[in-house]
Amino acid sequence: MNLFIGFLIIIFKQLEIMGRYYNGDINGKFWFALQSSDAASRFGGQEFEPQFIEYHFDEDHLDAVNEEIKNIQDSLGDKIKVLDDFFREGAGYNDKTLEELGVTNKELNDYADLGLGIQIRDCIKEIGHCEFQAEL
């Protein structure tokens, strides 16, 4: 199972828990108490406000998105497989389990953002753009 599928499993398991979502050309839920509503900003794109952040990515942003995905992957290294394996089991996490895995909160945040970046990239590749709203 790859990172993207693991990320989707986590999202679907948390759908009944109150939280912040993003929707549009891609849909998902930000990780509770970990991922900020402006997480997609690290991939470039255009940001708009009020009670949502509206994002627009197109093929002009694809290089920047791919670059940030690579930066995250390089930063996380082997931790990606560790987290993929952990979340494949559908397990929840807390500070103790993260410590046992040798994963920091920052690394978990980067892992969550990596899933978002992959969704953005795949959406741009599939339909030529990616637009979505993120709840604040």
N, C-alpha and C positions, 0 to 999 in steps of 0.2 A: 504494500500500500504506500502510495507516495504522500508527500507533505500536503498536497492540495486535498486529497481525500481525507487525510487525518484531520485537517483543518475543518472540512465540511462536517465530519462526524461530530466534532466538538460544537460547532455552531448549531447543528440540529438537536443535539442533546440539551443545549441551553435555551432553546426557543421558548420554553415555558417559564423561564426565569426572567424577571423584569430586567431590562437593560436597554442599551442603545443600539440601534440598527443602522445599516446603510442600505439603500435600495436605489434602483435605477437599472442600468445595463448589467450591473452585478449586484448581488444581494448578499447580506450576511449580517452578523452580529459582532460588535466589538467585544473583546474579552473583558469580562467583568473585573473591575478594579485593577486593570492592567493596561489596557490599550485605550488611548485617548481618541476622541472623535476626529481629531485632525491627523490621525496616523498616516493617511494617504498623502499628506503634504510632503513627506520625505521622498516621494517618488516624482515630485514636480506637479504638473497639471495646473489648473486654475482653480482658485478657491473663491467662493462667494459666501455670504453669511445669512442671517437672522437666527432662527432657531435650528436651522440645519446648515451644514456646510455642503455646498453643492460643488461637485468635482466634475471637471471635463478633461479627459485625456483623448488625444488622437494620435495618429501615426507619427506626428512631429515629436511626441513625448516618449515614443517607444525606446529610443536609445537611453534616455535618462532613467526610465523604469527598469530596463535591463541592467543598467549600470548599478542601480541601487540594490536590485535583487542579488547581483553578483557580490556587491560589498557585504550584504548581510550573510550570504552563503559563506564567503571567505571568513567573515568574523566568527560565525558559529561553527564552521568546520564539522567535526564529528558529532557535535551536539545535535545536529539536525536528525541524524539517524537515532540517537538516543531518545529524542523527543518524539519522533515518528513512531518508534517502537512502543514508547510509554503510552501515547495517546491512542494507538491502535487497539490497546486493551480497554479503552473507554474509561480509564482511570481518572479520577479527580486529583487535584494537586493542592498542596499547601506548602508552607515554608519547609517543613520536615522532609516531604517527598522531594522537593526541589534540591535540598541539601544532599539527600541520599543519591540523587541522580547526578550531582555535581553541576547543577544548573543554577545560575543566578536569575533574579527577577529581570534584570536587563536582557539576558539571553532569552528568557521566555518571551519578553516583550518583542524582541527582534524576531523570534520564531513566529509570533502572531502576525507581525507586520509582513514577514516573508510570505505568509499565506495570502494576505491582502494584495501584496505586490504581484504575486503569481496570478491572482484573479484578474487584476487590472491588465497585466500583460496579455493574458489569454483572450480577454474580451477585445482588446485593441486588435489583436491578430485575427480574431474571428469576424468582427463586424466593422473594423476600421476606426472605432472610437469606443470610449467607455465613459458614461456619464452616470453619476449616482449622487444621492443625498445621504449625508451622515447626520444622525441625530446628535444634538449637543447635550 
